[in-house]
Amino acid sequence: MGVSHDDAQRSAREHLLLHFTKHAAAYAADRELLVLERGEGPYVFDTRGRRYVDALSSLFCAQLGYSYGEEMSAAIAQQLRTLAFNTNWGTAHPAAIELAEQLAERAPGDLDHVFFTSGGSESVEAAWKIVREHYLALGQPQRTKAIARRTAYHGVTLGALSFTGVASMKEPFGPPPIEVTHVSNTNAYRAPEGDDADALRERLLRELRDAIAAAGPDEVAMIVAEPVQNAGGCLVPPPGYWRGLREIADEHGILLVADAVICGFGRLGNWLGIEHEEVVPDLVTTAKGITSAYAPMGAVFVRAPVAETLMRPGVTLRHGITFGGHPLAAVVAAKNVEIFERDGVLQHVRATEPHLAARMAELRALPIVGDVRGRGFFWAVELVRDADGTRFAADERDELLRRYMPARLLEAGLIARADDRGDSVVQIAPPLISDAAVLDEIVDGLGAVLSDAGAHMGVG
């Protein structure tokens, strides 16, 4: 970085606005901002030289960890020697064309067209506009509504924010531009059906049918859901849930969108995070892991029948992003795919998942842990006040998740996420290159932190 630890702290306070941050607290005189300056494998190092396991993959992005910089740099340097930049607005360049083909070949079913963006919110926003253009081309302009799920996070640009089911993120910015009905998410731990997954699935699908009926079946354009929902803490759907979504969407002529911004590119052990459901959505939104965070990029995968309507004479796709499919990001994404296959990254996640799942399950023995859930390299523990699963009160959540846990995790050498957009949870999402020893380091550290947190909160 070229500046000292103290200079970095001072300069940040004076000049840097942070994302999703209470600045008065982050920049308080008695606190230090975590400033990371280098990484190696699954580890990152701050400006004091302290090492942490990046158990969150830098917000679900750094799939390959931090040791592939030379390969990525070589790909970028080669591209810079040929063409530094061109848009995909009515023109194209080889890097974007070749990447689109590579991604389409690896996507399930006929998801064989790709629209590039610069990130996740942009991908969700682009998906909505593609959906709208599709229905306009079909002569169904009345389809202006959507169905999403409560607590789900789909982005914070104003269009994508419409789908996000977290009221505190939406209310300050006025009425959303898209009419969205939010239905229940798939938190089985809090479900009245208990361990009856079939009953849970049927209730959720029945609620979806009722929501579509209330909105007007011929007015709903899109159903959007994550393969495993992030906000709320790695909410895994019951078996057959996605098949039910597909059937209901087809029944009413609605497009089904899988938001795989977090779940895609290996996080669940496959390319798009949806393959294990044996369902092909009409669109899939991605970002984050598409480049393993070595460059900013996103993409929307589009099924052939939807893309076909955009190809009709006179139809214009009225959406574009200047840097969507940037040549440098495209070659990084292509290199990312190459490394995934060369190094067997997807196979490693699938082979190692049982070990991580077993280790995470051990945390259920802690009094503060009510539930452990997840899939692949994407896991959460739900924190509770007692054996009955009592939720923490608002002031307790502030103490536990905002004051105690962040500092204690860093003290333990862990970067993880304490969150309460739904219930109180701590999430991990390790780099996909993490071996069993690194995963053990993460779970052992998390266990120690949670044990201390239980004592701190008087749980036991």
Phi, psi and omega in degrees: 000330175089001177231159180285168176303312182295320179295322179296317179298314180296312183296320178299313180302323186276337191226336193259120171271126184266156181275142176047051188226138167276100190295326180299323179281315184297325183255019178298151185298332183267011181235152174247139175281133174290118178239113181264135183240346175202163179221159179207116183060233179270007187251151173232158185229135181269182186287355171262000181087006179286140181259139177228146166282123178280080184283005177242003181051042180050058181065050172070023187251316192277069185302320184268005185072212195233025184242019181248019184299323181294317179296318180294319179298320179296319178296317179295316181299320179296318180294320180297333179283346181251303182208112182288325183199144165203147178280173169250030178269090178074357173228184179203177174216157186303323183299316179290318180298312182293321179294317179302318179295316180298317180292318180299323179295334184261350180280151179288154174059220183255035171282071193248013173235147186225131174248123186268144177228188179253357181178183189291310178302320178297323179295318179294317178298317179296321179300317179298318181292324176296318177301314180296317178298323178301311183287328175297319178295330179275359181077031179236063184292345183285351180279091184237008186244164180217163176239129175226189185241152180295142179075344183296144177250122180236011178123170185232004165295156194299325177290309180297328180298334177301323183278334180298133184256036179243106189301322184295337178276343188256317192302323182295346189251013173085183182299136180291149183286344181243134179279114185234132171262129179257126180251174185297148173272188191252035179287094182294330182298325181261005185279142179293343181283353181064233183272005182275089184296325180295318179294321177299312180302313184294322177295316181297318181290325176296318177298321178296316178300318180295321180295320178294318179298319181291324180283336185103105186306328181271006178250350181272128182261331195207140166247127181235135179204153174272145176305314167232120187287132182283294182298133189101344173098072171052060183277112184270134181284153175290155180306136178086354182298313182291327175296323176295318176301317181297316181296317181293318178300315180295322182300325185252006179069030182261146177275138181257124183243127172262118176272099183251028179304319178267318188283343185281170175055057168094345185303325178253011176093011176213180189290313188245003176076358183247349189299324183292345178277352179056040178227139175254110176291167178282327175220151174227125177266137180220166173186221173039268186288356182299332175241008189052030175069014175282351174198153178281128180195154172215172179202151172244122174272136186230130178293154184304316181296329178285315178299327182300323181292331179286342182270357184291149179305133177087351181271130177245130171278104187270060177205140179198155180225124187310311186263008178297122182077026179310137183306321181292318177294323182295318180289329175293317178298320178295319177295323177301313178299316179301314181293318177308313185282320179297318185263005176062042186295314180298317179297322179297316179298314181295322182288329186265343181307315181302323178295313179296318180298317180294318179294318178297323180299332179299333183291344178298340180289343181282135183302330183280350183263117177268324184211150172233129184208156178157189182200149179060232176251048186214101190222154178217151168244135176264130186262136186225163182278332184203181183294343177275001179077023181298134179286150173288144175290168185301315181292328177291321177298318178300316180294314185288309191269336184252331181256311187279306190298313183303314181292320182292323177297314180295323177300326179277001180078028182237139166251111179221181186238119170263128192211150175218039174293335168243250172269176184284120183221159166236130184245148168232150177208077188294155171307144187288351178270000182294130176268182184300324181295318178294317179298320176297320178300319179295308185292320177298316178295318179296320178300317179296318180296315181293325176299314179294322180296320177300315178296319181298323182269000180072030179265132178156000000 
